[in-house]
Amino acid sequence: MFRQLDKLYSLKTKLNTIQKLLVFGSKILRGIFGPTKENQTWRIKNNEELDKLIKHENIVNYIEAHRLSWFGHIQRMPKARATMKIFKWNPLTTRPRGRHKYRWEDIIQDLGQMKIKNWLTCVQDRAKWQDVIEKAKTSN
């Protein structure tokens, strides 16, 4: 029961953070692109106009794409590298109580949502993995 509540809390926190990032990104984009002049009056651009200008690449998708890029970089490393050993390491104890910590397994769930089934072989081919990253940048 506590595990389910922890998942719900972490999902709420994640959604709250995503919403704040999207609002902040829109605010910055409105400053960058400026207002629109229609019929001798000025108005700010709405979210749909901003979305067309940036070609559906919002800040949240950009962050997720970079996380996938780093994940692919780690997966291609030799097993003897210290980074790979730490990535594969399982701690003997549990984490202290508190907020849910994000894990690399969450990225694998993201790959499942993007319907990428053979990601282990896809990671090894850099061109295919770059296509996955570009798809993540424009996915909703």
ZIQUILIN-V317075 format. One record per residue. RES is the residue in one letter. SS is DSSP state (H for helix, E for strand, L for the rest). Layout:
<<RES | SS> <RES | SS>>
This chain:
<<M | L> <F | H> <R | H> <Q | H> <L | H> <D | H> <K | H> <L | H> <Y | H> <S | H> <L | H> <K | H> <T | H> <K | H> <L | H> <N | H> <T | H> <I | H> <Q | H> <K | H> <L | H> <L | H> <V | H> <F | H> <G | H> <S | H> <K | H> <I | H> <L | H> <R | H> <G | H> <I | H> <F | H> <G | L> <P | L> <T | E> <K | E> <E | E> <N | L> <Q | L> <T | E> <W | E> <R | E> <I | L> <K | L> <N | L> <N | H> <E | H> <E | H> <L | H> <D | H> <K | H> <L | H> <I | L> <K | L> <H | L> <E | L> <N | L> <I | H> <V | H> <N | H> <Y | H> <I | H> <E | H> <A | H> <H | H> <R | H> <L | H> <S | H> <W | H> <F | H> <G | H> <H | H> <I | H> <Q | H> <R | L> <M | L> <P | L> <K | L> <A | L> <R | L> <A | H> <T | H> <M | H> <K | H> <I | H> <F | H> <K | H> <W | L> <N | L> <P | L> <L | L> <T | L> <T | L> <R | L> <P | L> <R | L> <G | L> <R | L> <H | L> <K | L> <Y | L> <R | L> <W | L> <E | H> <D | H> <I | H> <I | H> <Q | H> <D | H> <L | H> <G | H> <Q | H> <M | L> <K | L> <I | L> <K | L> <N | L> <W | H> <L | H> <T | H> <C | H> <V | H> <Q | H> <D | L> <R | H> <A | H> <K | H> <W | H> <Q | H> <D | H> <V | H> <I | H> <E | H> <K | H> <A | H> <K | H> <T | H> <S | L> <N | L>>
